[in-house]
Each structure stands twice: as C-alpha cells, then as structure tokens.
Amino acid sequence: MNLLYCQRGVLCPYFSGIGLLLLLCYGSPLPAQENFTLRGRVVSEKDGEPLPGASVYLRGTQQGTTTNEQGLFTFNVPGNRAEVSISFIGYIAADTLLRLPLTKELVISLREDAAQLEEVAVTGYQTIPKERATGSFVYLDNELLNRSVSTNILERLDGVAGGVFFTGSASRSTGFSPLDRQLNIRIRGESTLALPTQVSRDPLIVIDNFPFEGALDNINPNDVESITILRDAAAASIWGARAGNGVIVITTKKGRKDHPVSVEINSNITVTQKPDIYQDRNYLTAEHYIEAEKILFDAGYFNADLSNTTSQPPLSPVVELLARKRSGAISETEYEAAIAKLSAADIRGDYMRHVYRDALNQQYSVGLKGGSSQTTYSVSAGFDRNLSNTAGNGYNRFTLNSNTSYTLFKKLELTTGINYSNSKTTTGNNHNNFGYLSVGGKYSNIFPYAALADENGIPLSTTRGYRDGYIAQTESLGFLDWRYRPLEETSLANRYSKSNSLLLRVGLRYSFRPFLNFEVLYQNEKQIIQDWDYRSESTYYTRNLINRFSIRRDDGLFTYQLPRGGILMQNNTNWNSDNLRAQLNFDKSFGADHRLTALAGAEARQLLTEFYSRTSYGYDDNLGVGVNALNFSAILPVNPGSIDLLSPPPADISGFNNRFISYYANAAYTFRNRYTLSGSARRDGANIFGANTNNRFTPLWSAGLSWDLGRESFYHLGWLPHLKLRSSYGYSGNVYQGSIYTTGVYLTNGRTGARYIHNLTAPNPELRWEQVGTFNTGIDFSLKNNLMSGSIEYYSKSGSDLIELQPLAPSVGFNQFYTNGAATRTQGIDL
C-alpha cells in the first residue's frame, strides 16, 4: 500500500488543484454536505515509531481527538475538505489540508523539536510530559545513568541529580524490619526526627509502578531505562503517606510494537586502587605511641592490669617490657634494643601488603527487545562479580529480567513482568579493617608496632583477649592454641549471605475509548535471605570459647563443657509483599484549546516478614550435625578463673505484618498548551494505627499551577525561546513503624527459661501519620537551539505531627511514650 505523508507547511500534491476545482464550482448549486470519517496515524519522522497521545483537531472547530497507543486516530469531518492540525510534546506541530475521501493511508510524520524535546515525569501512576508538569522532578535517562558504572543503581545518581544528597553507602538489608534497608539518601534534607527504627529517612523506591521493598542490589542497572526523582508535593503526593521523604521511580526497559529485535550487550571492568592508609591523619606512629605508653605506665595506669591474675587482661608488648625492666627481669640494654625495634615498626605496611588489594568489579549483561503489531518483549540477563578492596570479601550476582505485553483483543492488553535475582555476599574479612582490629582490655585497637606476617608472608599472632604470658602457660598445659592470628582468620572464615528475590507483575488494561481505559495491576515480591557463619574449631572465636569452658583434670585430661567442633550460626529472613491496584485513566483533548488528564483508583498492599535464627555448637560441617545436650542454665567455671553461662541458642521467630489500603485521584487541566492546573488527593489506612486515626478523613493532597510563558503571542525573546513558571503546594506523609497499642517483645530468660516481655511501650490511640507540607516554585528555561537548559527552584518543607518520644511520670507505669509532638522546617534553592 502506498503511503501519503504530510509534514508541516506542505500540502499534499494530490490536492494541488483544489483551488481550481473550487473556482469551477463557484456559482453552482451546492449539494447537501456529506460527512466523512478521517482516519490516520501519527508517527515520529526519526524512526517511524507511533506517537500515542498526540493531539489531532480540525482547525476552525472544537472537534478533535488524541491518538491511541498505536498512534492511530479517527473522527468524523463535515464536508470533503479538512484542515487538520497535529501537535505532540517535543515535536514541531504540523498543519495539513486534506480532501476527502482519502485514497491512500494517511501517515503524518512529526519532526523532533530539539528546543522542546524534554524529559517526562514518571510517577508510578502515570507519565506526564514536562510541559504539562506543575511539580518538581528530575528525569535521568539511560544515557545519563550509563555515564557511571556500579552494581547498585542508586549509586549512579550521586552527583547528577539536584536536591539528592548521599549521607553514606547503602547497607544491604538482611533483617526482617521494613526499616532495616538503609539507602542513606536524602531528598531536600531530613523530613523526620524519629528514630530510624520507627520512621524511615529514605525516599520511597518505586519500580515499574509499585513500591519495591527488597534490596536495591537485586536490580541490575543495565535493566533500567530511566529514573525519575519526585521532589515536591505536586509530584510525589500521589503516593500519600509514604512520600514525605520524596520518591524515586525506576522504570525498566521494555520493547516497542512493530520494532525489529535489537540486541544490547554490556561489559565493563572497573579497577579501583587499594586505599592509601598512609594518608590517615589520625594515625599515631609507633614512636609516639610508645611515648604515650611510657607516660601512662609511669602514672600507674596499667598497675591494676599487671596485678590482675583473675581475668588476665591483655597488655601491649611495650607495657610488658616496661614491667620486666622495672622488676629487673631484663637489663636496660635489652629493654632499649627491644623498644628501638618496636619504634621502627609500622603496621600499615602489613595492611597494605596482606589486607588490602585493588578492587576488581566485573559486570556483564545481554538483552533482547522488540515487538510485533500485537506484542512487545524485553528480556535480559546479567552477571556481576566484584572483588572488594579487602581480601576475603566479594559479591556475586545473577539477574534475569523480562517485560512483555500482549494485545489479546482489539481493546484488551495484557502485560507481564518478571525480575529474578540471586546474589551472594562473602564477608570473610570483616574484622581486619584498618583502625578496627580489636585487642581488648584498655586497648580499642591494635598497636601501630604490631606485625601481621613475617617476611615470608606467614601469619603472626597478635595480642588479643589475654596476656601473652597466660596464653603461653595454657599452651604448656595442653589447652587448644589460644593465639590470635588476624590473617589466618581470613583464610578460615566461612561467612556469607545469600539472597534470592523473585518479583512477578501482571496487568490488564481495557480501553473503552482512545481516551478512557481501566487497568488492574498486581505484583508479588518474594525475598529469601540466608546468612551462614560457620566457625570451625580452627578459628579463634571457637577455640576461645572451648578453652574458656574447658576443665583440666588432675590426670591432665580435659572435660569440655562446650563440645569440641565448629560453631554454626544461621539467620533466615523471608519477605513477601502483595500489591493490588485498580485504576481508571482519562486523557482527552477538547478542541484545540482544552486537555484534561485524570485518574482515580484504589490499591491494597500487604507486607509479611519473618525472621528466625539458630546456633549449633559442636557442629561437624561434613556430617551436618551438632550437639544439643547442653545445660544453658547452669553456672559453669571458666578460664581464666571465673564463672559464666553458655549462651543459649536463639529460639524466637520475629516478623511484621503491615497492611495498607488507599484511595486516590489526580487530575490536570491544560488550556491552550500554556496554562496547567493540577491537583491530587489520597487517603491511606493502615493496621499500624487505631480507629481514631483510620476513621478520620485526613487526606494528603496537592495542587499546582504552571504557565508556559514562551508560548504566548506577546513573548518574543529569541535567545530564550522557552520560559515556564510553576508553583505547587501540598502534603505528603511518613509511615510510623510501630503501634498505637501497648506493645512489647516476648523473650525467654536463658538462665531460668521464664518468659518475659521487653521494650514495653505506652499506648497512644491518637497517634497518626507524620505530615510534610511542601511549597515549591520554580522557573524552567532553555536558550536558543537548546544550548543550555535548566531550572531554578525555591522550596520550603514544613514537617508537622512528627513522631517523638516524650517523658511520662513514672507513676503511670511508663517512662515515655510516642506522640505527634515535633515539627521541622527546611528551606533551600535547587539549580
């Protein structure tokens, strides 16, 4: 079939004689006017892709429509002559004169306007072109995200997103609390004063329309198409009680209809130099450290430890030398020679040779995407292998991502999504980091003159836990080796965390009309986290416990109150999240001047977490068995001379069951593509509050207004063709991870077996959501030929009803209780 293409300012050659025909008909009786149906398709001139949502209207009338997802439009035209105007955000508008009926398929191609082609705001409920947005957001496309390389997608935001501040590295959550995940990201400052265990300080993370509860390491950055950061109430309040800290919306890659298959292969290797600990200004050299020890020794600081033969606290080699010199056990010459040798030592050399290394991160991925007239698909797989700059630590991850859509019937579309991730984090060296190697007693850190290995790289022992003389004495009596060798511990470690995550999404969308559709979306997210820490009998931790609870009999043999063998510690965490949403969407242009976009819906969400752990003493890793016949309530003699209890293995199961139900609506009206008024409202309910709060209608809302000054007829600044003013105000909230009831945690006493309740909290039936009111006003601009573009924004955030602890009179039975008694205010400018 031949295609008829029409572009801006060009009349189709087929109608070049229309003026002559009109002259011939002039003065003749006019027949009754006939109606015709005009059908066509609007595509991008660049790649032929359809442009859904393009405005098509008949000039001189109020008649018009918008294109559907395939870029198709249809409407009735009175008479056989139609002057049609077509516009789409980011493209140059086209005016076309047509004579009906058409003899060829009408395909209208629009050319991109580099000065107007801007980002869109993806909220998780809808996609809004920047020209019609009244709120504050930052849009990062795939090209910008790929300027940096990292395993965690959020790390790629550092330094490229305005108003986003990183307070530290994100921690991998292995616990059961919804607040265990610490992203350490702030959007426009702090919005709460509560403890991190009560209210999250992190923004809400949304992936493909739903909140994401799992670890962000489960998402491969190569699967991400774009990220939108919602910074004010007009942009984020649609998320209601979870949007007080801002919202980060992540959109993964998807296929496009009528698009040939494309293959994307990514491979990168990143090498990062080991840390230069010689630049640490807090480091005290061995010479000065020894001088400080001498001063403290002369002042009698170590006298109590020197005379303590009960607990045998550790003492440094220098203090031992000073004590021996004072007692006459060594001569001044021997002492000076030993001190000179220690003064010349520097433990940093051993750290640089044996503990730290250059980090090596490898990332590989392959993806396929495309589509036919009825389906779209995007499938990708990725593998990461990271070696930390600390020897013995690493991270491996395999990911699989799939997004597909199917047109089941003319008006019914099915979408599915799968995201699978399997990762393993190895932490065999979590004890040797510079500045954190413990000694015990009066020493918080290892001595600067200590040595970790000899000249051949063989691990050496360092002081830890007890005096060296006491350890030598136990060795002669037949105890297990009680010496601590930091480097050897790394090779003996068998400690890791495995995470398996599976996310399933399915959605159905039925289009009643091109401008009206109804969709139902469901997502299930499962995450299983397994922590494994096996400490064999060769490790210091196990040898120390066995020796402490060993009894040497008169015949020289030993009674082991703690059985010989390894010690296995396991933690298991299960997450299960269900989300269900039903939503009605409306998007229609009324003539050339009016456009209304609206949505309304309801959603329900449930998050279930469960955590349990176990400890096995005397564990044999080959047989998979431990020893259970232990008396954890008996007071036992320990070495050096004292008494203690065996630590009972945990037998508790902990978890959370959070339920939310929400109703929401959002609408935006645009007049003449210049003035936009938007508003949203949402009501949230949760099982963490009581009836006094959930039955009270206290919606979270927002309103916004924008004026595209650059489209006005009186605006003639050629060097600044685009200028837009906008302002918004509204409220969002923060979720309190607690209860209005009297709550506590039941535990079992390890000595008596009696049950007791811990962390008892006072009730407060009036406890409610934290609220954050945000005022935002800004200017968007771009210079001629889009040489430079940007925005200037002023914002003011006012937190109210913030959760805080307030004291109570002890006579009521509680010392303090949680209440909505705090407030904050934050102001700033974003450029």
RAJO-V138873 format. One line per field, one symbol per residue. burial: b if it has 24 or more other C-alpha atoms within 12 Angstrom, else e. Layout:
burial->???
This chain:
burial->eeebbbbbeebbeebeeeeeeeeeeeeeeeeeeeeeebbbbbbbeeeebbbbbbbbbbbeeebbbbbbbbbbbbeebeebbbbbbbbbbbbbbbbbbbbbeeeeebbbbbbbeebbebbbbbbbbbbbbbbbbbbbbbbbbbeebbeebbbbbbbbbbebbbbbbbeeeeebbbbbbbbbbbbbbbbbbbbbbbebebbbbbbbbbbbbbbbbbbbbbbbbbbbbbbbbbbbbbbbbbbbbbbbbbbbbbbbbbbbbeeeeeeeebeeeeeeeeeeeeeeeeebbbeebbeebbeebeeeebeebbeeeeebbbbbbbbbbbbeeeeeeeeeeebeebbeebbebbbbbbbbbbbbbebbbbbbbbbbbbbeebbbbbbbbbbbbbbbbbbbbbbbbbbbbbbbbbbeeebbbbbbbbbbbbbbbbbbbbbbbbeebbbbbbbebbbbbbbbbeeeeebebbbbbbbbbbbeebeeeebbbbbbbbbbbbbbbbbbbbbbbbbbbbbbbbbeebbbbbbbbbbbbbbbbbbbbbbbbbbbbbbbbbbbbbbeeeeeeeebbbbbbbbbbbbbbbbbbbbbbbbbbbbbbbbbbbbbbbbbbbbbbbbbbbbbbbbbbbbeeeeeebeeeeeeeeebebbbeeeeebebbeeeebebbbbbbbbbbbbbbbbbbbbbbbbbbbbbbbbbbeeebbeeeebbbbbbbbbbbbbeeeeeeeebbbbbbbbbbbbbbbbbbbbbeeeeeeeeeeeeeeeeeeeebbbbebbbbbbbbbbbbbbbbbeeeeeebbbbbbbbbbbbbbbbeeeeeeeeeeeebbbbbebbbbeeebe
